[in-house]
Amino acid sequence: MGNQPLIVLSEDSQRTSGKDAQSMNVQAGKAVAESVRTTLGPKGMDKMLVDSTGNVIVTNDGVTLLSEMEIDHPAADMIVEVAETQEDEVGDGTTSAVVISGELLSQAEDLLEQDIHATTLAQGYRQAAEEATEALEEVAIDVEPDDDEILEQIAATAMTGKGAESARDLLAQLVVDAVQSVADDDDIDTDNIKVEKVVGGSIENSELVEGVIVDKERVSDSMPYFAEDANVAIIDGALEIKETEIDAEVNVTDPDQLEQFLEQEEAQLREMAEQVADVGADVVFVDGGIDDMAQHYLAQEGIIAVRRVKSSDQGQLARATGATPVSSVDDLTEDDLGFAGSVAQKEIAGDQRIFVEDVEDAKAVTLILRGGTEHVIDEVDRAIEDSLGVVRTTLEDGKVVAGGGAPEVELSLALRDYADSVGGREQLAVEAFADALEVIPRTLAENAGLDPIDSLVELRADHDAGETASGLDAYTGDTIDMAEEGVYEPLRVKTQAIESATEAAVMLLRIDDVIAAGDLAVADDDDDEEMPPGGGGMGGMGGMGGGMGGMM
């Protein structure tokens, strides 16, 4: 019995250990990075995603590509999380973060083959990331909240290469105006900027409405189209007869009783309309339905009524007009009303919408995006979303860096100097980190059809000479001062990309065993439930063995 092997895993289970596990994870991470690498920069290419039903997305937005791909590898999913974190935190730089993460793994692969231990690499990478973040702070440029020129340049940089370039200056101006409109003293919530996509016209026809556009129309044709200097009411309920909470029957024995019953219902609905009119409301937005009879009485009072308004629209209406949403018409008072200089039903590209405009100190605005096709508008929308994120981040932090690969080359030189002061084998990891950062300017050159080696040599020479803002002009192939050219990115875009990429790379490098498991109980942070018995077992590995098959 003593010589028989102890079998812990089932015969059908899968397990990859040691260098095989590390190699598998590194290859998966690199494959994800390579899949989006050609989209980076002003001359990046687009990808077409097609699902099983024939739906198509054409984009070069990193997080959109990665979230829509059918990625079937656990290590690859960790790299996708880098892009998602970048999108949540900053709104831009998702492709850069993923490409840096993939290059960190690629550089680590060479060192692993030289028998440098993974924990040594992890320690060196962490030290390098910390030093890089400090170095970025030193080259950062301060931006004032009212410096519209730089803010518009930041917005335009985020849109570059994303299908919105034909009207980039106009859209950048609209984005800056929108973010400044919704900015509070201590917070900027871009959810208060509603983006309304309208198929028809060209991108140049896009406009910013200081107010809210509701994708609805008035409930009755007998209501006015327009209300000037309007008092606005918001009801988070319905203008209908309430149903009883319990099942009940009403037995009617003669026509007079039926007539009386109907008259009572009509009186209730008339009273609802009169209550809205008595408080002075000219326009009412209702979350639920509006009874036909109530519509009639509201129209008689000259009130514009809109039903089934989404809760998100109600929130924006409340913020724009100053109205206070109430749960019932019975609770509505004059103090709950908001104000708008103009409420009108207008037609855009064949669709009727309600425009709530001329609001005092608008804290909720609507950006109308126009375009020739739905795919064009969707891509412009993604570019706008990135631009909103970077302008918001800049206003919150007040610091930017030059773009065009300039920060990465500057950091690479700083890290090589720093590596000389790092003892032991970690020095090799710091130098590998410095090499990995240069993947950004190298990729920019490759995607622009330039020689990446020549471009990198020129950039290094400029930065050695103290030109910290020198970056690559993808259109001419020259190295130019990106700050003078107006190519800026928020400091947080770079720091977040480096931090996220480092953490993901370190996590993958520290894995030396991939073991099949049963149904893992992944609890939330505030969930104290323990894993169920056998939940951490080593059953089938499921889709993990499939590699990256479903991704490309």
N, C-alpha and C positions, 0 to 999 in steps of 0.2 A: 504493500500500500504506500510506502514511503516514497517510491519513485514515480507514482502516478501524478500527472499535472493537475493542479487545482483549476477547474473551469468556473469562472465567475460570470462571464457574459454568455448569452444564448448563442447557439450555433449560427443563427441568421444575422446577428448584430454586426455592426461595422465599427472599426476602431482604427484611427491613424495616429501614430505616435512619433515623437522625436522630430528629426529634421524633415521627415515626410509631412508631418502636420504643419510645421512652419512654412515649408515650401508651398504647400497647398493653399494656405491662407494668403501668403505673399502673392502668389499668382492670381488669386481671386481679386485681391485688392488692386493689383496692377491692371487687370482686365477691365475693371470698372472705370479706373482713371483713363485708360486708353479709349474707352467707348465715348467719352465726352471731350477728350483733349482737343480734337479738331474744331470744336465750337468756340474755343477761347479767342478773345480779341476782336478788334474791329473787322478783321477779314476772316473770322471764323465761319465755318460752314454750318448749315442747318441739318437737322435729322428729321426723317419722316417716321412717325410711329403709326402702325396700323394694327388695330385689334381684330379679333376673330369675326366681329360683325361688320367690319369694313370702315369703322370710324377712323378718322385720320387726324393726327396732330402734327403740324410742321413747326418746329421750334429749335432754337439753340440754347434755350434756358436750361442750365445744368440740373436744377432740382426737379423741373418738370420731366425731363428725359429720364432721370433715375427713378423717380417715383412711379412713372408709368410703365417702365420696363418690367418684364417678368423675370426678375432676378431670383435665381434658385440656388443660393449658396449663403450660408450663415455669415461667413467672413465678409462677403461682398455686401451683405445687408448693413454691416457695421460702417462701411465706407459711405453707403447711401445716407446713413444717419448723420454723417459729417455735413453733407449738403443740406439736409433738413434743418439741422441746428443753425447753420449759417443763414439759411433763409429766415428762420424764426427770429434770430437775434439782430440781423442787420438788413436782410432783404436782398443783398447782392453779394457777389464773390463766391457763389456756390461752386462754379466750375473750378476756380482757382484753388479752393480748399480741397476738392477731390483730387485734382492733379498733383498738388503738393503732397497729399497723403499717399498717393500711389508712388510718387518718386521717393519718398522717405522709405517706403517698403522696398523699392528697387535698390536703393543704396545700401539698405540693411542686408539685403540678400547677399551682396558681395562680401560684406564683413562676416556674415554668418559662415560663409564658405571658408573664411580664413580662421575659423574657430574662435571668433570673438563671441562671448556669451551674450545671450539675448538680454539679460538683466543689465549688463554693462552698456549695451546699446540703448536700452530704455533710459538709463541714468544719464547718459550723454545727450540723448535727444531732449530730455526734460531741461537739462542745464542750458542747452542751446536755445530752446524755445523761450526760456526765461530771459536770457541775454538778448535775444532778438526782439522781444517785446519792449525791453528797456531802450534798445537802440532805435526802435521805431518812434518812441516818445521824443527822442532827441532831434529827429529830422521832421517831426510833425509841424504843421503850420496852423497858427490860430486863426479862427474865422469868427467874425462877429455875426450875430443873428440877423442883422439888417444888411449884410453884404450880399445883395441880390445877385451880383455878377458872378461871384464864386459859387453861390448856391446853384445858379442855373448851369454853370459849367460842370458841377458835380452831377446834377441830374442828367445832363447831356452825355457825360462819360458813361453813366450806367446804362444808357439806351444804345450806346454805340454797338453796331453790328447786330442789332436785334429787330430789324425790319421796320424801325420807326425813324430811320435816318433822314428820310425825305422831308420830314417836318420836325426834326429834332429840336431846333431852337424854339419853335412855337410850343411844343409839348413840354420842354424843360421849363419855360416861363409859366405855363399853366400849372405844372407840378409844384413849383416853388410858391406860387400864389395860393394854391390849395392848402399846402402844409402850413404856411404862415397864417392862413385864415382859421384853421382849427387848433392852432397852438394855444395852450393855456400856459400859465406861469410856471407850473411844475410838471406838466405832462403834455405829450403830443400823441393823440390816438388817431392813427390814420384810418381807423374804421369809420370815422366821421366824414371821410371823403368817399362818397358813393361814386363808383365808376359805372356809367350807363353806356353799354355798347349798342351802337346803331349801325346796321348794315345799310350802306348807301352813301354817296358822296365820296370824298377823299379824306385822307388823314388830316390835311390842312384845314378841313371844316370843323375839326374838333374845337370844343369851347368849354369854358368853365362857367358854371351857373352858381352864383352866390346864394344858395338856397338848396331846396330839395326837389328832385323830380320823382314823382311816384308813378310807377308803371301801371296805372289804372285810369279809368275815366269816370265822370260823374254818373250816378246810378240812374238818372232820369233825364231824358231829352228836354223836359220842360224846366229844368234847372238852368240858372245862368251859366254862361261859358266863363265869365270873368267876374272877379270881385276885387275892388280896389280898396286899399287901407282895411284889409280884412282881419276880423277877429277869428282866431283859429281854435277849435276845440278838438281834443283827441280823446276818444272813448275806447277803452280797452275791454269792450264787450260787444253787445249787439243791440240794435233797435228793433226788437221783435218781442212778441208775447212770450213770457217765460213759460217753459213747460214744467209741470209738476215733477218733483223728484221721485214720487211714488206713482205706480200705475193707478189710474182713477178713471171712472166712467161718469159721464153726465147724461142722465136720461131726460130726454125732451119729450113731453107728452102732447104739446100743442104748438102750432106755428108761432104764437105770441112769445112763448118761452125761447124759441130759437132766435126770433128777431131781437129779443132782449139780450140774449147771449152775444149775438154778433155786434149789437150796438155797444155793448160793454167793451168788447175787444177793440172796436173802432175808437171808442173814447180813450182807452188806454194809449193807443198809438198816437192819437191826436195830442194827448197830454205830453207824450215824449217829445213830439215835434215842437210843441209850444214851450216846453222847458228849455230846449236848445235855443229857441228864438228869444225867450225872455232874458237869458243871461247875456244876450248880445252877440251870439256867434253868427258869423257870416259863412263859415266853412266848417264842416265836421268830418273828421276822419275816424272811421269805425273799424275795429278789429274784426268783428263778426259780420253777420248779415244785416240787411235793412229791409223790413217788411214793405211790400208794395204800397200798402196804405200809408205807412210812415213816409215813404218816398213822396207820395202825393202831397201830404201836409207840409213836408219840408220844402218842396218846390213852391207851394203856395206862399210860404214865408220868404221865398227868394234865397234860400240857403243851398249852397253847393254841398252835396254829400258824396263821400267816397267810401265804399265798403271793402272788407277783406284786405285791409292794409297790413302788410307784414310787420312783425314786431320790430325788425331792424329799421324799417322805414319810419315807424312810429317814434323810435328813439331819436332818429335824425331830425324828424319834424319837431319834436319837443326841444331838441338842442338848438335848432335854427330859429324857431319862432318864440321860444320861451314858454310854450304851453305846458301844462301839467296833465299827463294822462290820468283819467279817472276810470274806475271800474264800471260805473253805471251812470246813466243820464241823471239819475236822482242825486248823485254826488256832485254834479257839475255846478260850479259857481263862477262868478265873473272873474275871480282871482285865478282861476285855472286856465283862462284863455291866453293864447299867444297872439302875436301880431305879425302880419306880413303885408308889405306894401302892395303886393300883387299875387293873386292866386288865379290861375287861368288854365283851361284845357287847350293844349296845342297839339298839332300833328307833327311828328318827326318820322320821315321815311315811311309814311302810310300808317303809322301807329299813333293812337291818341294817348297822351300822357298829361298828368296834372303837374304844372310848374308852380312851385311856391318860391317866390323871389322877393327881392327888395326887403330883406330882413335886416334888422338893425344888428350890426356887429356879428355877422354870420359865423356861427361856430360849427356849422355842418354845411358842406358844399357838395356839388355834383359835377363830375367831370364827364362830359359827353364825348365819347370816342367815336369817330366816323371812319369808315373804310369801305373799300369796294367789295370785299367778300368776308365771310365769317372767319375764315382762317387768318386773314390779314388782321382783322380786329383782335382776334384772340392773342396773336403774337404781340401786337402793340399793347394790349392790356398787360401782358406779362412784363414788357419793358417798362410800362408805367408803374407797375407794382414795385419793380426793383428801384426805380427812381424815387418813388415816394419813401421807400425804406431808407435810402442813403441820405436824402434831404432831412428826414426826421432824425436820423442818427447824428448828422452833422450839427443840427440845431441843439440836440441834447448834449453832445460832447464838446463841440466847438473846436475840433481838431481834424485836419485833413493831411494827406500826404500826396505827393505827385504820383501819377499813374505810369502806364507804359513800361512796366517792368523796372522802373527806377528804384522803388523800395527794396525789391528782392536782391538786386545787384549790390546795393548799399549794405544790406544785411549780410550778404554772402561775404563781402570783404571784412565787415566788422567781426563776423564769427570766426573767420580764419585767423584774425589777430587774437581773438579771445581764446582760440584753441591752444595757442602757445602757452597760455597760463594754466591750462587744465592738465592735471597730472594723470598718469595711467592710460589705460586703453580707452577711457571715455573721450580722450582727445580725438581719436579716430572717428568716434560717433559725431562729435561736434563738427569735424571737417566734412563728414558725410552729409550732415544737416545743411551746411553751407552750400555744398554742391547741389543738394536737392532743391533749394530755393531758386537756383538759377534755371529750373525747368520752366518757370513762367516766361522770362524774356526769350528763352530758347524756343518755346512753343509759339509765342507771338511771332517770332521770325519765321518759323516753319510754316505757320498758317498763312503768312503773307507772301510766301514763295521766296523768302530771302535765305541767304546762307546763315544758319544759326551760329556757326563758329565765328565767322567774321563779325557778326552783330555783337556777339558776347564779348569778343576781344575789344571792340570799340567801346562798349559800355563799361567794361572793367577799366580801360584806360581813362575814360572820363571821370569815373568815380575815384580812381586813384589820385586824380588831379584835383579832387575836392568838389566836383560838380555833382552834388548829392541828388539833384532833380533830373539828371540826364536819363532819358528813356528812349525807347525805340519808336520811331515814326513808321508805322506799318505801311503807309502809303508810298513813302519815298525811300525807305530803307536807311535813312540817316538817323543819327543819334541827336536828339534835340532836348532843350530844357522844357520839360513837361509843365512846370509851373508857369513859365511864360506862355506856353501854348494853351493853358487853361484846362489841362487834363488832370483832374483831381479825383481822389477817392477818400472816403472817410477813414480816419485812423482805425476805427473799430473793425472795418472790413478786413484789414490786414491782420490785426491782432487776433481776431476771432478765428480767421482761417488758419493761422499758424497754431493756435492753441488746440482747436478741434482736430486738425490734421495730425498733430503730434500725439494727442491722446488716443486717437483711433489706431495709429501706427504702433504705438507702444503696447496697446491692449492686444493687438494681433500678434506682435512679436513675442509676447510673453506666453502665448498658448503653445504648449508642446504636446498636447494630447487632445484629440477630438473623438469623443465617445458617444455612441448612440444612446439616446435616452427615451424614456416613456413620455407621457404627457407632463411637461414641466409646469408646475404651478408658479407662474410669474406674478407675484403680488405687487400691489401698488405700494408707494413709500409709506403711506399711513395705514396700510393693511397689515395687521399683526397675525394673520392666519398662517399657520405652518403648512409646509408642503404635505399633501396627503400621503398616507402610507404607500410606499412603492412608487410615489410620484417621481422620485429621482432615480428610478430604476434605469436599466440599460437595455431597453427593448429595441425596437427597430429605429433606424436612424432617419426614417422618412425620406424627405426630399433632399437631404444633404449630399448624398452620394451622387446626385445628378449633376454636380459641378455647376458650370455656368451655362448649361445647355439652353435654358429657356430665356437667357438674357439677350443674346445678340439677334 
